[in-house]
């Protein structure tokens, strides 16, 4: 997939694209949008609330205004409807957790040439383990909330009774699948460290009696079943081909005969040159994992078939950032 580059400016916009991203991330990390809230504040007032330098804050607010995230009238800044809905912490639509996670990834992206030369990960934690985990898990909640409510109404799970949400973290998909299917119960299988965030999400949606948590490592040991449907959302890209095969095999063993496996991933074209987000996401996996990458539709189908999964097919679904669902039966 080739972009139509017509001038040096087109190239420079790609090269400097991270400037806008870093300005947004700074606004979120410094809590600028929540601090402004429903008010109209000067740069000095925002700086005082954020315990920041007034001159520097004025520069940040000017950049955020230029990006369409704030409105300036005289010397006062206020939120746009979009920033109020998505960037203030008290809003149900808040997506700041995934933006904070992106902020934590920036240092490793600066080392991409090193990773390309060595072929191995270069990412190191720039914050404490707890802060990293929270921003990642709640960031996954942000991403899933853009898909799960609508998908749960489209995906036919009628007749299914027990769902496995593998690596489900905060449990967003499991929760919404259960909300849309009154007879369904779900188990989120993830590392034990994910359970506190999971508990908070389950409590928020009031489904603690139907969605439970099973702590474990899906690369080690068995998954307690049986289940009649398994949901693997954004799991395989963190592993090499052998790791993917191991995961799929264990999931298949945890499914009853006639069960369904659903794989949700950012899917590359078979030529591996697009779409843009999965191609860039593959580089993100290079930076942070030992062998992980985005996979093509053909590769995922082949993995499932090798594990004995039948009727493997791509569903009629395109999610944000070109995610896709590939399904099969055991």
C-alpha positions in Angstrom: 0.0 0.0 0.0 1.7 3.1 -1.2 1.1 6.7 -0.1 1.0 9.4 -2.7 4.0 11.6 -1.8 3.9 14.8 -3.8 6.3 17.1 -2.0 9.0 17.2 0.8 6.2 18.6 3.0 4.4 15.3 2.8 7.5 13.6 4.0 8.1 16.1 6.8 4.5 15.7 8.0 5.2 12.0 8.5 8.6 12.7 10.1 7.2 15.3 12.6 3.9 13.5 13.3 5.1 12.6 16.8 5.2 16.2 17.8 1.4 16.4 17.8 1.1 13.1 19.6 3.6 14.2 22.3 1.6 17.4 22.9 -1.6 15.5 23.3 0.1 13.0 25.7 1.6 15.9 27.7 -1.9 17.4 28.1 -3.3 14.1 29.3 -0.4 13.2 31.6 -0.5 16.7 33.2 -4.3 16.4 33.5 -4.8 19.6 31.6 -8.2 18.8 30.2 -9.7 17.6 33.5 -8.2 20.7 35.3 -9.9 23.0 32.9 -13.2 21.1 33.0 -16.2 23.4 32.5 -14.2 26.5 33.2 -12.4 29.0 30.9 -8.9 29.5 32.4 -5.8 31.4 31.6 -2.5 29.7 31.1 -1.4 31.0 34.5 -4.4 29.5 36.2 -4.0 26.1 34.5 -0.3 26.1 35.3 -1.1 26.8 39.0 -3.5 23.9 39.1 -1.0 21.6 37.3 2.0 22.9 39.4 3.8 23.7 36.1 5.7 26.7 34.6 3.2 29.3 33.3 5.3 30.2 30.2 5.7 26.5 29.2 2.0 25.8 30.0 1.0 28.6 27.7 3.0 27.1 24.9 1.3 23.7 25.4 -2.2 25.2 25.6 -1.5 27.1 22.3 -0.4 23.8 20.6 -3.5 22.0 21.9 -5.6 24.8 20.6 -4.0 24.6 17.2 -4.7 20.9 17.2 -8.4 21.5 17.8 -8.4 20.2 21.3 -9.0 23.5 23.1 -10.8 26.8 22.3 -9.1 30.2 23.1 -11.1 33.3 23.6 -9.0 36.3 24.7 -6.4 34.9 27.1 -8.7 32.0 28.4 -8.8 28.4 27.3 -11.8 26.1 27.4 -12.6 22.6 26.2 -14.1 21.5 22.9 -17.1 19.1 23.0 -14.7 16.3 21.9 -12.0 17.0 24.5 -14.7 17.2 27.2 -16.1 13.8 26.2 -12.9 11.9 25.6 -10.2 13.7 27.6 -11.7 14.5 31.0 -11.4 11.8 33.7 -15.0 12.2 34.9 -16.4 11.4 31.5 -17.6 7.8 30.7 -15.9 8.2 27.3 -12.4 9.0 28.7 -9.6 7.6 26.6 -6.7 9.0 28.6 -5.5 5.7 29.8 -4.5 4.5 26.4 -2.9 7.9 25.6 -0.8 7.5 28.8 0.2 4.1 27.7 1.3 5.5 24.3 3.3 8.1 26.3 5.1 5.3 28.0 6.0 3.7 24.7 7.7 6.8 23.2 11.3 6.2 24.5 11.4 2.7 22.9 10.1 4.1 19.5 13.1 6.5 19.5 15.3 3.3 19.6 13.7 1.7 16.6 16.9 1.8 14.5 18.6 -0.2 17.2 15.8 -2.8 17.3 15.9 -3.1 13.5 19.7 -3.8 13.6 19.5 -6.3 16.4 16.1 -7.9 15.7 15.3 -7.9 19.4 13.2 -5.8 21.8 14.6 -2.6 23.3 11.7 -1.5 25.5 12.3 -0.8 29.1 9.8 0.4 31.7 10.0 4.2 32.1 7.6 4.2 35.1 7.0 1.8 38.0 5.5 -1.6 37.4 2.1 -0.7 39.0 1.7 2.5 37.0 2.7 0.7 33.8 0.3 -2.1 34.4 -2.6 0.2 35.3 -2.2 2.4 32.2 -1.9 -0.7 30.0 -4.9 -2.5 31.4 -7.1 0.6 31.5 -5.8 1.5 28.1 -7.0 -1.9 26.8 -10.4 -1.0 28.5 -10.4 2.2 26.5 -9.8 0.4 23.2 -12.3 -2.4 24.0 -15.0 0.1 24.9 -14.8 1.4 21.3 -15.7 -2.0 20.0 -17.3 -4.3 22.6 -20.8 -2.7 23.1 -21.6 -2.7 19.4 -19.9 -6.0 18.6 -21.7 -7.8 21.4 -25.0 -6.9 19.7 -23.8 -8.1 16.3 -21.9 -11.3 17.2 -24.3 -14.3 17.4 -23.6 -16.1 20.7 -27.1 -17.5 21.0 -27.0 -21.0 22.6 -23.6 -20.5 24.2 -23.3 -20.9 27.9 -19.6 -20.5 28.9 -17.2 -18.1 27.3 -13.4 -17.9 27.8 -11.9 -14.4 27.4 -8.2 -15.3 27.2 -5.9 -12.5 28.3 -9.0 -10.4 28.8 -7.4 -8.1 31.4 -10.2 -5.7 32.6 -12.8 -8.1 31.2 -14.5 -5.5 28.9 -15.4 -8.0 26.1 -16.6 -10.7 28.5 -18.8 -8.2 30.3 -20.5 -6.9 27.2 -20.9 -10.3 25.7 -22.7 -11.3 28.9 -24.8 -8.1 29.0 -26.0 -8.9 25.4 -26.6 -12.6 26.2 -28.5 -13.2 29.4 -27.8 -17.0 29.5 -24.0 -16.5 29.1 -21.4 -16.8 31.8 -17.7 -15.8 31.2 -14.3 -16.4 32.6 -11.4 -14.0 32.1 -8.1 -15.8 32.1 -5.1 -13.5 32.7 -2.1 -13.0 34.9 -3.1 -12.7 38.6 -1.8 -9.1 38.7 -4.6 -8.1 36.4 -7.3 -9.1 38.8 -7.7 -5.8 40.8 -8.5 -3.9 37.6 -10.8 -6.7 36.5 -12.7 -6.5 39.8 -13.2 -2.8 39.4 -14.6 -3.1 35.9 -16.9 -6.0 36.8 -18.2 -3.9 39.7 -18.8 -0.9 37.5 -21.0 -3.0 35.2 -22.7 -5.0 37.9 -22.0 -8.5 36.4 -19.9 -10.0 39.2 -22.2 -13.0 39.5 -21.7 -13.9 35.8 -18.1 -13.0 35.0 -15.3 -14.5 37.0 -11.5 -14.5 36.9 -9.0 -17.3 36.5 -5.4 -16.4 37.2 -2.6 -18.0 35.2 -0.2 -17.8 32.3 -1.6 -19.0 29.0 1.9 -20.1 27.9 2.2 -22.5 30.9 -0.2 -25.2 32.1 -3.7 -25.9 31.1 -6.8 -23.7 31.0 -9.6 -25.0 33.2 -12.7 -25.6 31.1 -14.8 -26.6 29.5 -16.1 -23.7 27.4 -18.2 -23.6 24.3 -16.8 -20.3 23.0 -13.4 -18.7 23.3 -12.5 -15.1 22.6 -8.8 -14.2 21.9 -8.5 -10.5 21.5 -5.1 -9.0 20.7 -3.2 -11.9 22.2 -1.4 -13.6 19.4 0.6 -10.5 18.3 2.6 -10.7 21.5 4.0 -14.1 20.6 6.1 -15.7 17.9 4.6 -18.4 15.7 5.5 -21.2 18.1 3.9 -19.3 21.0 0.7 -18.7 19.0 0.5 -22.4 18.2 0.9 -23.2 21.9 -1.9 -20.8 22.9 -4.3 -21.9 20.2 -3.7 -25.6 21.1 -4.5 -25.0 24.8 -7.6 -23.0 24.0 -8.8 -25.8 21.6 -8.3 -28.3 24.4 -10.4 -26.2 26.7 -13.3 -26.1 24.3 -16.1 -28.6 24.1 -16.7 -30.4 20.7 -18.7 -28.0 18.6 -17.2 -25.0 20.4 -16.2 -21.8 18.6 -12.9 -19.9 18.7 -12.8 -16.2 17.8 -9.5 -14.5 17.2 -9.5 -10.7 17.1 -6.3 -9.1 15.8 -4.9 -6.2 13.8 -4.6 -8.1 10.6 -2.0 -7.4 7.9 -2.6 -7.9 4.2 -0.9 -11.0 2.9 1.8 -8.8 1.3 2.5 -7.4 4.8 2.6 -3.8 3.4 -0.6 -2.6 4.9 -3.0 -1.4 6.2 -0.9 1.3 7.9 -1.8 0.7 11.5 -1.2 -3.1 11.6 2.1 -2.5 9.8 3.2 0.1 12.3 1.8 -2.0 15.2 4.1 -4.9 14.1 7.1 -2.5 14.7 5.7 -1.8 18.2 5.8 -5.5 18.9 9.4 -5.7 17.7 10.2 -3.0 20.2 8.6 -4.7 23.1 8.4 -8.5 22.6 10.7 -11.3 21.7 9.2 -12.5 18.4 5.8 -10.9 18.5 4.3 -9.1 15.4 1.1 -8.5 13.5 0.0 -11.5 11.5 -1.8 -11.8 8.1 -5.2 -13.3 7.7 -3.6 -16.3 5.9 -1.2 -16.9 8.8 -3.9 -16.8 11.5 -6.1 -19.1 9.5 -3.2 -21.5 9.0 -2.5 -21.5 12.8 -6.1 -22.4 13.5 -6.3 -25.1 10.9 -3.1 -26.7 12.2 -4.7 -27.0 15.6 -7.6 -28.9 14.1 -10.0 -26.0 13.9 -12.5 -26.3 11.1 -14.7 -24.0 9.1 -12.1 -21.2 9.5 -13.4 -17.9 8.1 -13.1 -14.1 8.5 -16.2 -12.5 9.8 -17.8 -9.5 8.3 -16.3 -7.0 10.8 -13.7 -4.2 10.5 -12.8 -2.6 13.8 -10.8 0.5 14.5 -7.3 0.4 13.2 -8.2 -2.4 10.8 -8.8 -5.1 13.4 -10.6 -8.2 12.2 -12.2 -11.4 13.6 -11.3 -14.8 12.4 -13.6 -17.7 13.6 -13.6 -21.4 13.5 -15.2 -24.5 15.1 -13.7 -27.4 17.0 
